């Protein structure tokens, strides 16, 4: 199946006239949400993996940004990796960064699978916070022109984690205790609107449900569906409160 997917992917790229170009896919081993900066260009698209296409083959300067929630519930960019990566003509180069081990695995693939990459440079990491997009320099080497960018979104919260958290939350008597455990357990997770809806049911009061929904919003990967949660609330004043919150995010 993987070979079939890659064959279709490369066929689409090559038939579009970009056959001399390369592609770069960036992700982390813990599937956190990221975006990237490449050769002086910041691609403001966020996902659990980011793929940049139509790149000139050769060496590129890569930065990986992790999306970190602030105390206010918004997200900021933090540089977790910076280094050189080489892409190859008519090939997809995949970068997997392990922040815990501080290691990067770089491989190139064509339609048949993995191919050798003997001369990849080793990257260096930085612990650096940037609240705004990095500045873009016009004289950076290998600057991509009109590169198509795509992202993948996969929630890190799975059924096993949800069940484990629910077991811890269930014995608690008050929404305050439950909320503290929920927030603690979901600090490093991303989730779907459906999962947010499920966890709202663990709370007794409508005010608590709204509080959790607003807290969970930055961690939700399908924000376009978030308004569906309005139907979870019985009272109009709480529906209005959540609706006002959502309007302020746009």
C-alpha positions as CSV (number, residue, x, y, z in Angstrom):
1,X,0.0,0.0,0.0
2,X,2.8,2.4,0.9
3,X,4.5,1.8,-2.5
4,X,1.2,2.4,-4.3
5,X,0.7,5.7,-2.4
6,X,4.2,6.9,-3.2
7,X,3.9,5.9,-6.8
8,X,0.7,7.9,-7.2
9,X,2.2,10.8,-5.3
10,X,5.3,11.0,-7.5
11,X,3.2,10.5,-10.6
12,X,1.1,13.5,-9.8
13,X,4.2,15.6,-9.0
14,X,6.1,14.6,-12.2
15,X,3.2,14.9,-14.6
16,X,2.6,18.5,-13.3
17,X,5.9,19.5,-14.8
18,X,8.0,19.5,-11.5
19,X,9.9,16.3,-12.3
20,X,13.3,17.9,-11.7
21,X,12.3,19.1,-8.3
22,X,12.2,17.5,-4.9
23,X,9.9,17.2,-1.9
24,X,10.5,17.5,1.9
25,X,8.3,16.0,4.6
26,X,9.0,17.0,8.2
27,X,7.5,15.5,11.4
28,X,8.4,14.6,15.0
29,X,8.5,11.1,16.6
30,X,5.9,12.1,19.1
31,X,3.5,13.4,16.5
32,X,3.3,16.9,17.9
33,X,1.9,19.8,15.9
34,X,4.6,21.7,14.0
35,X,5.3,24.2,11.3
36,X,8.5,24.9,9.4
37,X,10.9,27.5,8.1
38,X,12.9,26.6,5.1
39,X,15.7,28.7,3.4
40,X,14.3,31.9,4.8
41,X,10.7,31.2,4.1
42,X,8.2,30.6,6.9
43,X,5.3,28.3,6.0
44,X,2.5,29.2,8.4
45,X,0.7,25.8,8.1
46,X,0.4,23.7,11.1
47,X,0.1,19.9,11.3
48,X,1.6,16.7,12.8
49,X,3.6,16.6,9.6
50,X,4.4,19.3,7.0
51,X,5.3,18.5,3.4
52,X,6.9,21.1,1.1
53,X,6.9,20.3,-2.6
54,X,8.4,21.8,-5.7
55,X,11.8,22.4,-4.1
56,X,15.1,22.6,-6.0
57,X,17.2,19.6,-5.2
58,X,20.1,20.3,-2.9
59,X,20.9,21.6,0.6
60,X,18.3,23.6,2.5
61,X,18.3,25.3,5.9
62,X,15.5,23.9,8.0
63,X,13.9,25.0,11.2
64,X,11.2,23.0,12.9
65,X,8.8,24.9,15.2
66,X,6.7,23.2,17.9
67,X,3.3,24.7,18.7
68,X,3.3,25.4,22.4
69,X,0.2,26.6,24.3
70,X,0.5,29.7,26.5
71,X,-1.2,30.3,29.8
72,X,-3.9,32.3,28.0
73,X,-4.7,29.3,25.8
74,X,-3.2,30.7,22.6
75,X,-0.3,29.1,20.8
76,X,3.3,30.3,20.2
77,X,6.1,29.0,18.1
78,X,9.2,27.4,19.7
79,X,12.2,26.4,17.6
80,X,13.1,22.8,18.5
81,X,15.5,22.0,15.6
82,X,17.7,23.9,13.1
83,X,20.0,22.3,10.6
84,X,20.9,21.5,7.1
85,X,19.0,18.9,5.1
86,X,19.6,17.7,1.5
87,X,16.8,16.9,-0.9
88,X,17.2,14.8,-4.1
89,X,15.9,15.2,-7.6
90,X,12.6,13.3,-8.1
91,X,12.7,12.0,-4.5
92,X,10.8,12.7,-1.2
93,X,13.2,13.4,1.7
94,X,11.6,12.6,5.1
95,X,12.9,14.2,8.3
96,X,11.9,12.6,11.6
97,X,13.0,14.6,14.7
98,X,13.1,13.0,18.2
99,X,13.2,15.9,20.7
100,X,13.7,13.6,23.7
101,X,16.8,11.9,22.3
102,X,17.8,15.1,20.4
103,X,18.3,13.0,17.2
104,X,17.2,13.4,13.7
105,X,16.6,10.6,11.1
106,X,16.7,11.7,7.5
107,X,15.9,9.4,4.6
108,X,15.0,9.8,1.0
109,X,12.3,7.8,-0.8
110,X,11.1,7.2,-4.3
111,X,8.2,5.2,-5.5
112,X,10.0,2.0,-4.6
113,X,10.7,3.0,-1.0
114,X,13.8,4.1,0.9
115,X,17.0,5.0,-0.9
116,X,20.5,5.7,0.5
117,X,21.4,9.3,1.7
118,X,25.1,9.1,2.3
119,X,25.9,12.8,2.7
120,X,23.2,14.3,4.9
121,X,24.5,17.0,7.3
122,X,23.8,16.8,11.0
123,X,21.5,19.4,12.4
124,X,21.7,21.4,15.6
125,X,18.9,22.2,18.0
126,X,17.9,25.4,19.7
127,X,15.7,26.2,22.6
128,X,14.3,29.4,21.4
129,X,10.9,31.1,21.6
130,X,9.5,33.2,18.8
131,X,6.0,34.7,19.2
132,X,6.0,36.0,15.7
133,X,6.9,34.5,12.4
134,X,10.7,34.6,11.8
135,X,12.0,37.3,9.5
136,X,12.5,36.4,5.9
137,X,15.8,37.2,4.2
138,X,15.9,37.7,0.4
139,X,19.4,36.3,0.1
140,X,19.0,33.0,1.8
141,X,20.4,30.1,-0.4
142,X,18.0,27.9,-2.3
143,X,14.9,29.9,-1.5
144,X,11.9,27.9,-2.7
145,X,9.5,29.7,-5.1
146,X,5.8,29.2,-4.8
147,X,6.3,25.8,-3.0
148,X,3.1,23.9,-2.4
149,X,2.7,23.0,1.2
150,X,0.4,20.3,2.7
151,X,-0.1,19.2,6.3
152,X,-1.3,16.1,8.1
153,X,-3.4,16.3,11.3
154,X,-3.5,13.3,13.7
155,X,-4.7,13.8,17.2
156,X,-2.3,12.5,19.8
157,X,-5.1,11.6,22.2
158,X,-6.1,8.0,21.6
159,X,-8.7,5.7,23.0
160,X,-6.3,4.1,25.6
161,X,-5.2,7.5,26.9
162,X,-8.8,8.7,27.1
163,X,-9.9,5.6,29.0
164,X,-7.0,5.9,31.5
165,X,-7.8,9.6,32.1
166,X,-11.5,8.8,32.6
167,X,-10.7,6.2,35.2
168,X,-8.7,8.8,37.2
169,X,-11.4,11.5,36.8
170,X,-14.5,9.4,37.6
171,X,-14.0,9.1,41.4
172,X,-13.7,12.8,41.9
173,X,-16.8,14.5,43.3
174,X,-16.4,18.1,42.2
175,X,-16.0,19.6,38.8
176,X,-13.0,21.5,40.1
177,X,-11.2,18.3,40.9
178,X,-12.2,16.7,37.7
179,X,-11.1,19.8,35.7
180,X,-7.7,19.9,37.3
181,X,-7.1,16.2,36.4
182,X,-8.4,16.6,32.9
183,X,-6.1,19.6,32.2
184,X,-3.1,17.9,33.7
185,X,-3.7,14.8,31.7
186,X,-4.2,16.6,28.4
187,X,-1.5,19.2,28.6
188,X,0.7,17.6,25.9
189,X,-2.2,16.2,23.8
190,X,-4.1,17.2,20.7
191,X,-7.6,16.0,20.2
192,X,-10.6,16.1,17.9
193,X,-13.9,18.0,18.4
194,X,-15.6,14.6,19.0
195,X,-13.1,13.8,21.8
196,X,-13.7,17.3,23.4
197,X,-17.4,16.5,23.3
198,X,-16.9,13.2,25.0
199,X,-14.8,14.7,27.8
200,X,-17.4,17.5,28.3
201,X,-19.8,14.8,29.4
202,X,-17.5,14.0,32.4
203,X,-18.4,17.4,33.9
204,X,-21.6,18.1,35.7
205,X,-22.1,21.9,35.3
206,X,-22.6,23.8,32.0
207,X,-20.2,26.4,33.2
208,X,-17.5,23.7,33.6
209,X,-18.3,22.3,30.1
210,X,-17.8,25.7,28.5
211,X,-14.6,26.3,30.5
212,X,-13.1,23.0,29.3
213,X,-14.2,23.6,25.7
214,X,-12.5,27.0,25.6
215,X,-9.4,25.5,27.2
216,X,-9.3,22.6,24.7
217,X,-9.9,24.8,21.6
218,X,-6.2,25.5,20.9
219,X,-5.5,21.8,21.1
220,X,-8.3,20.8,18.7
221,X,-7.2,19.8,15.2
222,X,-10.6,20.1,13.5
223,X,-11.5,23.6,14.7
224,X,-13.9,24.0,11.8
225,X,-16.2,21.5,13.6
226,X,-16.0,23.1,17.0
227,X,-19.3,24.9,16.7
228,X,-21.0,21.5,16.9
229,X,-20.3,21.6,20.6
230,X,-23.0,24.3,21.0
231,X,-25.6,21.6,20.8
232,X,-24.0,20.0,23.9
233,X,-25.2,22.9,26.0
234,X,-28.8,23.1,27.3
235,X,-29.0,26.7,28.3
236,X,-28.8,29.6,25.9
237,X,-26.6,31.8,28.0
238,X,-23.8,29.1,27.9
239,X,-24.4,28.6,24.2
240,X,-24.0,32.3,23.7
241,X,-20.8,32.3,25.8
242,X,-19.2,29.6,23.8
243,X,-20.4,31.2,20.5
244,X,-18.9,34.5,21.6
245,X,-15.6,32.8,22.4
246,X,-15.5,31.1,19.0
247,X,-16.3,34.4,17.2
248,X,-13.3,36.0,18.9
249,X,-10.9,33.3,17.6
250,X,-11.6,34.2,13.9
